[in-house]
Amino acid sequence: MAIQAVIFDFGGVITSSPFEAFARYEAQRGLPHGFIRTVNATNPDSNAWARLERSEISTAQFDAAFRAEALSLGHDVPGGDVLPLLAGEARPGMVAALGICKAAFKVGCITNNVASEDDIGWGPSVKHILTAFDHVIESAKAGLRKPDPRIYLMMCEALNVPPEACVYLDDLGINCKPAAALGMTAIKVTSEAQALADLAAATGLRFTSQPDR
């Protein structure tokens, strides 16, 4: 089926990965590399992170709940320290690719986020990017978060396209799997250059910042 829509994750795709900020924080605090991701991966459907992204708890409650989970794994990390690490910097090549995709297809964004963007330090320039999408689904507003298959189907319904006609980009394999299972062309993003190359292959588009092969 011909591609009709390109659906993007936000953090780690349009912006730099929060994992980079996690790693810097861990190095500064003498924590094991990957510790924050380990906390987030423990009981992933019911932990503090998941509940915050579904707006089931406040950021103040998250601060204490995440800290308790971190302490149970051997290190003291307040949740309030983690939230500002999520902001990231816009990737110019991906922002440009979004515009090119929009000229040819419908474009959507599915992002697991928190209710208060001020808590993660999104500036006006990052928030402005969200206005370029035809439709945005935020977990904190929808009450669902990836990898729940329903959130992908919500986007398909909003864009009025079948899953088989969509390309989906995300930096987490766990979020790509349900998209692929629904029939989407899923691209796991590991770098800007790789994402642009794979997106070009999937859509037939040419991106100006895509490196020559």
N, C-alpha and C positions, 0 to 999 in steps of 0.2 A: 504494500500500500504506500502511496506517495506521502511524503512528510507534509503535514499541515501545521504542526506546532512544535516549538522548542520550549521546554520547561526547565528552568534553572533552579538549583539551590542557590542560596545567597552567600552565607559565610563559608569560605573555603573554595568558592567557585567564582563569584563576582568579586569578592574581597579575599584578602589573604587569609590563610587558614588560622583559626584560633589555636591550633595545635602548636604553631610556632611560638605564640605568646605563652602557652602553657609551658613549653620547654624552657623558655627564658626564666619564667617564674620559678620553676623547679630547680634550675641551676643556681639561681640567686639564693634560694632558701635551703639548698642542700638536700632537696627531696630526690627520691629515685626518679629517673627519667620515665615519663609516662604515667606518673602516679595519678594525676588528675583524671586522665582518661580511664585509668583503672577504677577509680571511684565511680565515674560516670557509667562504666560498663557493668558494675555490680548491681544486680536487680534492676536492669535497665528500663523496665516498664513501670516500676513503682518507686524508684529512688527519688531523692530530692530534685534532681535535675529534670526527670520526666514530669514530676508533679508541677514544677515551676513552669515548664514549657506548655503545660495544659492549663495554666492559671489556676491550679488547685491550691497553691500556697502563695503567700506574698514573698517579696524579696527578703524581708526581715526573717520570715520563717525559714526561707531557704538558707540564709546565712547560718542559722543554728543547725538545721537538719543536715546540710552538707558537711559541716564541721564534725558532727557526730559520726557520720559515715566515714569521713577521713580518719578520725581518731580510731574507729573500729578496725581500720586497716593499718594503723601504726603511726600516723603522722597528723599534726594539727594544721588544717587548712580551712580557714573560715570561708564560707560561701561568698561573703562580700568581697573577698580578695579575687575570686574567680570571675565574677561578672564583668569587670572592666576589661578582662583579657579577650572578650568576645568581639570587640569592635572591628578590628582589622582595618586594612587599607584597601581602597579600590584598586583592582587590577585593570590598568588602562586597556590592555588587549581584549579582556573579557567584556568591558563596558562597550568598546567599539564593536565587538562581535554581536552583542545584544542588539545594537542599532541595525546592523546588517541583517540579522535574523528577523527583526521586526518588519523590515521592508519586504521580506519574502514570505513570512509565516506569521501565525499568531504566536505570541510569547507570554509565558506565565512564570511565576515564581512561587515555589513552595518552600517556606522557611520555618524551621523550628526556632522559635524565639521566645522572648519574655515579654510580659505585659508592659513594662516600663522601659522604653528604649533608652531613657536617660541613664538607667543603671548600667548599660553596657557602653555608653559613651559614643553612640552614633552621632556624628556631626551632620550639619545640613547637606554637605556634599554627598554623603553616603545615603542619607534618606531620600535625596532627590533622584537617585538611580531607580528607586522603587517605582517612581511615577512613570517610568518608561514601559513597564509591563502592561499588557492588556488586562491581566488579573493577577492578584497576589493573594496567597493563602498563608496566614500566619498562625502557627499552632496555638499561640496564646489567645487568639481571638476565636479560632475554630473549635478549640477544646479537643483537638486531635493532633497527634504528632507523628511524623515519620518514625518508623516504617509501617504504620497502620495503612493498609491498602486503601482504606476509604478516603484518605486525604488526596491520593492520586486521582481517584475517580471523581472527587469533587472538582478538581481542576479540569478534568476532561469535560465534565458537564458544563462548567463555567465557560470554557472555550468552545464548546459544542464540537468536539473532535473525538474520535475513537482512540483508545490507547495505542493501537497499532500504527496510528499516524503521528505519533509523538516521539521526539527525542528528549531524553531526560538526563541531566547532568547533576552529579552530586559527588562530594569528596569522600563519602562513606559508603563502603560496599554494602553494608546492612540496609542502607536506604535505596541503593540501586536494585537490590534483589527483587523487592515487590514490584518495582516499576517494570523490570524485565519480565516478571511472571505475568503481568497484565498485558504484555505484548509490546511495551515501549522499547525503543532502542536506547539502552542505558549506557551511559559513559561515566566511568569512575574517574574523577579528576585527581591527578597527582601533581600536575604543574600546569601553568598557563599554556605553555607551548604544546604539551601533550593534549590538553583539552581542545585547543584550537585545531590541531591536526585531526583529531578524532571527530570533532564537530563538522569540519570541512568534508571529511569522508562520508559522514552520515547524511549531510544535507546537500552536498554538491556546491556549496557556497565557497567563496574565496575570501579569506580575512586578511586585511592589509598587514597586520602584525604577525601573520603566520610565517614561520621560518621556511625558507625554501628547502626542499629535500634533495 
